[in-house]
Amino acid sequence: MAIGLEVLASNIAGFLSTIAPVIAIILIILGGILYGVAQTQPPDTRGKWQTAAISMIIGGIIVGAITAAAAGIESVSETLLKNG
C-alpha cells in the first residue's frame, strides 16, 4: 500500500508543480485587470475592488515564490527526514 501512496503523492506533486506557475500568472494578470477596472468605480466600491485585486496579486506572487522554491524545500526536507 505504501508504494501506491508514494505514486499518488508523486503524481499530485507533479501536477501541482506543472499548474502552479500558470495559476500564479493568471492571478497576477486578473488582479491587475481588476485593479484597473476599480479605478472607474465610485470611491466606496473602488476600495473593495482594490482590496480584492491586491489580494489576487499577492496570492499570485506567493504561489510563484513557493513554486520557485519547491525544489529547494524538497531537498532540505528529504535531508532532514533522513537524518532525523
Contacts in CASP RR format, 6 or more apart in sequence:
PFRMAT RR
TARGET T0000
AUTHOR 0000-0000-0000
METHOD contacts of the structure
MODEL  1
MAIGLEVLASNIAGFLSTIAPVIAIILIILGGILYGVAQTQPPDTRGKWQ
TAAISMIIGGIIVGAITAAAAGIESVSETLLKNG
17 67 0 8 1.000
17 70 0 8 1.000
20 63 0 8 1.000
20 64 0 8 1.000
20 66 0 8 1.000
20 67 0 8 1.000
20 70 0 8 1.000
21 64 0 8 1.000
21 67 0 8 1.000
23 60 0 8 1.000
23 63 0 8 1.000
24 59 0 8 1.000
24 60 0 8 1.000
24 61 0 8 1.000
24 63 0 8 1.000
24 64 0 8 1.000
24 67 0 8 1.000
25 60 0 8 1.000
27 56 0 8 1.000
27 57 0 8 1.000
27 59 0 8 1.000
27 60 0 8 1.000
27 63 0 8 1.000
28 56 0 8 1.000
28 57 0 8 1.000
28 60 0 8 1.000
28 61 0 8 1.000
30 56 0 8 1.000
31 52 0 8 1.000
31 53 0 8 1.000
31 54 0 8 1.000
31 56 0 8 1.000
31 57 0 8 1.000
32 53 0 8 1.000
32 56 0 8 1.000
32 57 0 8 1.000
34 49 0 8 1.000
34 52 0 8 1.000
34 53 0 8 1.000
34 56 0 8 1.000
35 49 0 8 1.000
35 50 0 8 1.000
35 53 0 8 1.000
35 54 0 8 1.000
35 57 0 8 1.000
36 53 0 8 1.000
37 49 0 8 1.000
38 45 0 8 1.000
38 46 0 8 1.000
38 47 0 8 1.000
38 49 0 8 1.000
38 50 0 8 1.000
38 53 0 8 1.000
39 46 0 8 1.000
41 49 0 8 1.000
END
